């Protein structure tokens, strides 16, 4: 579901939501006197309400951002192989699979903030065979230290492999969940982030997001 704005909100957050600029860029627009609230010049840090009329006086088109799907190989530290793009989130060194690369700072909080519930899908192979109650235990929530993981979707593929879809992203979460159930992860690959799929992308390669998948992705993030 698209993320709807919550009022009242700071003016720079509103401008970022409307895709005029990042929050920092919005502050620069305000400093330059290019933002009006109800016909008067906006102030940095100002809070607006839903009925306020906000206008931006600018002739430049909104920035064209770049979005790329990248297959991080196992054994590499999370990075971006493309200059000026950064990875959104991470995969640990021993994991592989889908990373999103972009220069759009707006999507980082919307995708990674734990208050949101965006799906991420993985396939996992283990060293030990999966017990008959493994799927039920994993999907119903696992206690890690003093935290119980959210309910999730788990599907057994074979005696040593399962598919899992999470709506949260604690550090090393799947490995810790498995360890709590006395199972050791051998290989872990991320297949999907929301509607963006790894597909046939080979390890170390990347591709730009297609127009339809990008449109769906950004709409789901409220952009």
C-alpha positions in Angstrom: 0.0 0.0 0.0 1.3 3.5 -0.7 2.6 5.4 2.3 0.3 8.4 2.9 1.7 11.5 4.5 0.9 12.2 8.2 0.0 15.8 9.1 1.3 18.0 10.6 4.7 17.5 8.9 7.8 19.5 8.4 8.0 21.4 5.1 11.2 19.7 3.9 9.6 16.2 4.4 6.5 17.4 2.5 8.7 18.6 -0.4 10.6 15.3 -0.5 7.3 13.4 -0.5 6.2 15.5 -3.5 9.5 14.6 -5.2 10.8 18.2 -5.5 14.1 17.3 -3.7 15.6 15.4 -0.9 15.0 16.9 2.6 18.4 18.6 2.5 17.7 19.9 -1.0 14.3 21.1 0.1 16.0 23.2 2.8 18.1 24.8 0.1 15.0 25.6 -1.9 13.5 27.3 1.1 16.7 29.2 1.8 16.6 30.5 -1.8 13.1 31.8 -1.3 11.6 29.4 -3.8 9.0 27.9 -1.5 5.7 29.5 -0.6 3.2 28.5 2.1 -0.2 30.1 1.7 1.4 32.8 -0.5 4.3 33.7 1.9 7.9 32.6 2.0 8.4 29.3 3.8 10.8 29.0 6.8 13.2 26.1 7.4 11.7 23.7 9.9 8.2 25.1 9.4 5.4 22.6 10.1 2.5 22.5 7.7 -1.0 21.0 7.8 -3.1 19.3 5.1 -5.0 22.4 4.2 -1.9 24.6 3.7 -1.2 25.6 0.1 2.5 24.9 -0.8 4.0 26.1 -4.0 7.6 25.8 -5.4 8.9 28.5 -7.7 11.4 26.7 -9.9 12.0 26.3 -13.6 14.2 23.1 -13.4 12.6 19.7 -13.8 12.6 17.3 -10.8 15.9 15.4 -10.7 16.0 12.2 -12.8 17.1 9.4 -10.4 18.8 6.1 -11.3 17.6 2.7 -10.0 19.6 -0.5 -10.6 19.2 -4.1 -9.5 22.5 -5.7 -8.6 23.4 -9.4 -7.9 25.9 -9.2 -5.0 28.2 -12.3 -5.2 28.9 -14.4 -2.1 32.2 -13.5 -0.4 32.1 -9.8 -1.2 31.3 -6.9 1.2 28.2 -4.8 0.3 29.2 -2.0 -2.1 28.1 -0.4 -5.3 30.0 -1.3 -8.5 28.5 1.8 -10.2 30.0 5.3 -9.4 27.6 7.8 -7.8 25.1 5.1 -6.8 24.8 3.6 -3.3 23.3 0.3 -2.1 20.0 0.6 -0.2 20.5 -1.8 2.8 23.1 -4.5 2.8 23.8 -8.2 2.6 26.4 -9.8 4.8 29.7 -11.0 3.2 28.6 -14.7 3.1 25.2 -13.9 1.6 24.4 -13.2 -2.1 21.5 -11.9 -4.2 19.5 -8.8 -4.9 20.7 -5.3 -3.9 19.1 -2.1 -5.0 21.5 0.7 -6.1 20.4 4.3 -6.5 21.2 7.9 -6.1 17.7 8.6 -4.7 18.1 9.2 -0.9 14.4 9.4 -0.5 13.8 5.6 -0.7 16.3 4.6 2.1 14.0 5.4 5.1 10.9 4.3 3.3 12.3 0.9 2.5 14.4 0.2 5.6 12.5 1.9 8.4 11.2 -0.9 10.7 7.9 0.8 11.0 7.1 -0.3 7.4 6.4 -3.8 6.3 8.0 -4.3 2.9 8.5 -7.9 1.8 12.0 -9.4 1.1 12.3 -13.0 -0.1 15.2 -15.3 0.4 16.2 -18.9 -0.4 18.3 -20.6 2.3 20.2 -23.9 2.3 21.3 -25.5 5.6 24.0 -27.9 6.8 21.6 -29.9 8.9 18.3 -31.4 7.6 15.2 -29.5 8.5 13.0 -31.0 11.2 9.3 -31.6 10.6 8.4 -28.6 12.8 11.0 -26.2 11.4 8.6 -24.4 9.0 6.0 -23.9 11.7 8.6 -22.6 14.2 10.2 -20.2 11.8 7.0 -18.8 10.5 5.4 -18.2 13.9 8.2 -16.1 15.3 11.6 -16.9 16.8 13.1 -15.4 20.0 16.4 -13.7 19.4 17.9 -12.4 22.6 14.9 -10.4 24.0 13.2 -9.9 20.6 10.6 -12.1 18.9 10.6 -11.9 15.1 7.5 -11.0 13.2 5.3 -13.7 11.7 6.7 -14.6 8.2 6.1 -16.9 5.3 8.2 -20.0 5.2 8.1 -22.8 2.6 10.1 -26.0 2.6 11.8 -26.8 -0.8 13.6 -29.9 0.3 15.2 -31.5 3.3 18.0 -28.8 3.3 16.4 -25.8 1.6 13.6 -23.4 2.4 12.2 -20.2 1.1 11.4 -17.3 3.6 9.7 -13.9 3.1 10.3 -11.3 5.8 8.8 -7.9 6.5 11.6 -6.8 8.7 15.4 -6.7 8.4 17.3 -7.2 11.7 21.0 -7.7 11.3 21.8 -11.3 10.4 18.2 -12.1 11.2 17.7 -15.3 9.2 21.0 -16.7 10.4 20.1 -15.9 14.0 16.6 -17.4 13.6 18.1 -20.6 12.2 20.7 -20.7 15.0 17.9 -20.4 17.6 16.4 -23.5 16.1 19.7 -25.4 16.0 20.2 -25.1 12.3 23.3 -23.7 10.5 22.9 -21.6 7.3 25.1 -22.8 4.5 24.0 -20.5 1.7 21.6 -17.5 1.7 20.4 -15.7 -1.4 18.0 -12.8 -1.6 15.5 -13.3 -4.4 13.2 -10.3 -4.1 12.7 -6.9 -2.6 9.0 -6.0 -2.8 8.2 -6.4 -6.5 11.8 -6.3 -7.7 13.1 -9.8 -8.5 16.6 -11.1 -8.9 15.5 -13.3 -11.8 18.2 -14.6 -14.1 20.7 -11.8 -13.1 24.1 -13.5 -12.8 26.4 -12.9 -9.8 28.3 -9.6 -10.2 26.0 -8.2 -12.9 23.4 -5.5 -12.7 20.5 -4.1 -14.8 18.4 -0.9 -14.7 14.9 -1.4 -13.4 12.3 -1.5 -16.1 9.7 1.2 -16.3 6.7 -0.9 -15.1 8.6 -2.5 -12.1 10.0 0.9 -11.1 6.6 2.6 -11.3 5.1 -0.1 -9.0 8.0 0.0 -6.6 8.0 3.8 -6.2 4.2 3.9 -5.9 4.4 1.3 -3.1 6.8 3.6 -1.3 4.6 6.6 -1.7 6.8 8.3 -4.3 
